[in-house]
Amino acid sequence: MIRFCSLGALGDPEPRDCPGTQSEDAGKADACAGCPNQQICATAPKGPDPDVVAIVERLATVKHKILVLSGKGGVGKSTFSAQLSFALAEMEHQVGLLDIDICGPSIPKMLGLEGQDIHQSNLGWSPVYVESNLGVMSIGFMLPNPDDAVIWRGPRKNGLIKQFLKDVDWGEIDYLVVDAPPGTSDEHISIVQYLQATGIDGAIIVTTPQQVSLIDVRKEINFCKKVGVPVLGVVENMSGLRQPLSDLRFMKSGESGETDATEWVLNCIREKAPELLSVVACSEVFDSSKGGAEKMCIEMGVPFLGKVPMDPQLCKAAEEGRSCFADQKCSASAPALQSIVKKLIKTE
């Protein structure tokens, strides 16, 4: 069993104009004066990271590597990563899901693996398995207490990501799905740097329809272009609310406030218009009047994979750590997700 017993303390910030640890000027530049790491940087070996060779060897048995990114938090990126992994596994592929959101690891919850531990064998760290063909790795399995805050600076995050890639024994798998944190910071630079040496298929970017999310997604797309990661496509999540009328709740306002009128409304519908019970109620949650993700993809020259509606049943499946494809409950979201997965497989 592998656990972190101490998360360490905050260190001193790096210099504003830090030349970088791999630079010949590391520890010698004017900006390095007064830095607590000056001596370490000045004496550290320069050149290619020797661990990259170990990472390439470890991931030689992984056929496809896919990053799942988002420009901002709260757009459903981890939910998409989890359901993508479920979908690929149900298509009888061998799948690994790597959670590198060090500060907010939600993947164990979304796959029903809370409280599980990582074990070490002579081959390395063993993933935690949902099914025989779906393994998961996350820092969430290593925390002594699930409520512990991971207060780490970039170098320590990068070290754990490297260790995940170097030491986890995935075996022979078809897909490695990497769930990254929002933004374009240390974790993203590290995972791209390491995976590019092994051959990365590309990135899927998840967004919601409104401009406040698309602004950040444009940055994410430009990040991928700058670092040479192909954009496999953009997914517009929470693209309107779709819910069967029979699943809605109805409230009635009165002088004493609101009262639940759901049963009364549904009884009226059953008596006077029962055919309405099969109707799906639709509503725009976010403002998509400016074209949403699809228009942005045309403007930026990247593929648009499709829209996934906001589905309360999908939210419930994520909370319960199960696949939305296992039953007919996610009638709004499951077909949309399946269509996106088929497009993704086809493009490869």
Secondary structure, 3 states (H helix, E strand, C coil): CECCCCCCCCCCCCCCCCCCCCCCCCCCCHHHCCCCCHHHHHHCCCCCCCHHHHHHHHHHHEEEEEEEEECCCCCCHHHHHHHHHHHHHHCCCCEEEEECCCCCCCHHHHCCCCCCCEEEECCEEECEEEECCEEEEEHHHCCCCCCCCCCCCHHHHHHHHHHHHHHECCCCEEEEEEECCCCCCHHHHHHHHHHHCCCCCEEEEEECCCHHHHHHHHHHHHHHHHHCCCEEEEEEEEEEEEEEHHHCCCEEEECCEEEECHHHHHHHHHHHCHHHHHCEEEECCCCCCCCHHHHHHHHHCCCEEEEEEECHHHHHHHHHCCCCCCCCCCCCHHHHHHHHHHHHHHHC
